[in-house]
C-alpha cells in the first residue's frame, strides 16, 4: 500500500483525521514519529529548507514526497 493509499484509507475511515490540522499530525505519525523532529526541524536540518507557518497539508505532502521522507514514497515513472 502506498503512503497515499494509507493516508486516504485512514482519513476516510476516521472522521477525526479529516480536519486540516489533524492531517498534519497523521502524516507526522506515519513519516517522522520515530525521528521525533517536527516537519520544520526535519526540513531545515536535513535539506536546508525553511517552512513557513501557513503551508498547507498538500504543500507539506509534496515536500515529503520530493524528499522521500521516512522512505515511504515509491517513485512511479511515467
Contact map, one row per residue, 1 for C-alpha under 8 A:
111011000000000000000000000000000000000000000000000000000000000000000000000000
111111000000000000000000000000000000000000000000000000000000000000000001110000
111111100000000000000000000000000000000000000000000000000000000000000001100000
011111110000000000000000000000000000000000000000000000000000000000000000000000
111111111000000000000000000000000000000000000000000000000000000000000000000000
111111111100000000000000000000000000000000000000000000000000000000000000000000
001111111110000000000000011000000000000000000000000000000000000000000000000000
000111111111000000000000000000000000000000000000000000000000000000000000000000
000011111111100000000000000000000000000000000000000000000000000000000000000000
000001111111110010000000000000000000000000000000000000000000000000000000000000
000000111111111111000010000000000000000000000000000000000000000000000000000000
000000011111111001000000000000000000000000000000000000000000000000000000000000
000000001111111000000000000000000000000000000000000000000000000000000000000000
000000000111111111000000000000000000000000000000000000000000000000000000000000
000000000011111111000000000000000000000000000000000000000000000000000000000000
000000000010011111100100000000000000000000000000000000000000000000000000000000
000000000110011111110110010000000000000000000000000000000000000000000000000000
000000000011011111110110000000000000000000000000000000000000000000000000000000
000000000000000111111110000000000000000000000000000000000000000000000000000000
000000000000000011111111000000000000000000000000000000001000000000000000000000
000000000000000000111111100000000000000000000000000000000000000000000000000000
000000000000000111111111110000000000000000000000000000000000000000000000000000
000000000010000011111111111000000000000000000000000000001000000000000000000000
000000000000000000011111111100000000000000000000000000001000000000000000000000
000000000000000000001111111110000000000000000000000000000000000000000000000000
000000100000000010000111111111000000000000000000000000000000000000000000000000
000000100000000000000011111111110000000000000000000000000000100000000000000000
000000000000000000000001111111111000011000000000000000000000000000000000000000
000000000000000000000000111111111000000000000000000000000000000000000000000000
000000000000000000000000011111111000000000000000000000000000000000000000000000
000000000000000000000000001111111100000000000000000000000000000000001101000000
000000000000000000000000001111111111111000000000000000000000000000001100000000
000000000000000000000000000111111111100000000000000000000000000000000000000000
000000000000000000000000000000111111000000000000000000000000000000000000000000
000000000000000000000000000000011111100000000000000000000000000000000000000000
000000000000000000000000000000011111110000000000000000000000000000000000000000
000000000000000000000000000000011011111111000000000000000000000000000000000000
000000000000000000000000000100010001111111000000000000000000000000000000000000
000000000000000000000000000100010000111111100000000000000000000000000000000000
000000000000000000000000000000000000111111110000011000000000000000000000000000
000000000000000000000000000000000000111111111000000000000000000000000000000000
000000000000000000000000000000000000111111111110000000000000000000000000000000
000000000000000000000000000000000000001111111111111000000000000000000000000000
000000000000000000000000000000000000000111111111111000000000000000000000000000
000000000000000000000000000000000000000011111111100000000000000000000000000000
000000000000000000000000000000000000000001111111000000000000000000000000000000
000000000000000000000000000000000000000001111111100000000000000000000000000000
000000000000000000000000000000000000000000111111110000000000000000000000000000
000000000000000000000000000000000000000000111011111000000000000000000000000000
000000000000000000000000000000000000000100110001111100000000000000000000000000
000000000000000000000000000000000000000100110000111110100000000000000000000000
000000000000000000000000000000000000000000000000011111100000000000000000000000
000000000000000000000000000000000000000000000000001111100000000000000000000000
000000000000000000000000000000000000000000000000000111110000000000000000000000
000000000000000000000000000000000000000000000000001111111011000000000000000000
000000000000000000000000000000000000000000000000000001111111000000000000000000
000000000000000000010011000000000000000000000000000000111111100000000000000000
000000000000000000000000000000000000000000000000000000011111110000000000000000
000000000000000000000000000000000000000000000000000000111111111000000000000000
000000000000000000000000000000000000000000000000000000111111111100000000000000
000000000000000000000000001000000000000000000000000000001111111110000000000000
000000000000000000000000000000000000000000000000000000000111111111000000000000
000000000000000000000000000000000000000000000000000000000011111111100000000000
000000000000000000000000000000000000000000000000000000000001111111111000000000
000000000000000000000000000000000000000000000000000000000000111111111000100000
000000000000000000000000000000000000000000000000000000000000011111110000000000
000000000000000000000000000000000000000000000000000000000000001111111000000000
000000000000000000000000000000000000000000000000000000000000000111111111100000
000000000000000000000000000000110000000000000000000000000000000110111111100000
000000000000000000000000000000110000000000000000000000000000000000011111100000
000000000000000000000000000000000000000000000000000000000000000000011111100000
011000000000000000000000000000100000000000000000000000000000000000011111110000
011000000000000000000000000000000000000000000000000000000000000010011111111000
010000000000000000000000000000000000000000000000000000000000000000000001111100
000000000000000000000000000000000000000000000000000000000000000000000000111110
000000000000000000000000000000000000000000000000000000000000000000000000011111
000000000000000000000000000000000000000000000000000000000000000000000000001111
000000000000000000000000000000000000000000000000000000000000000000000000000111
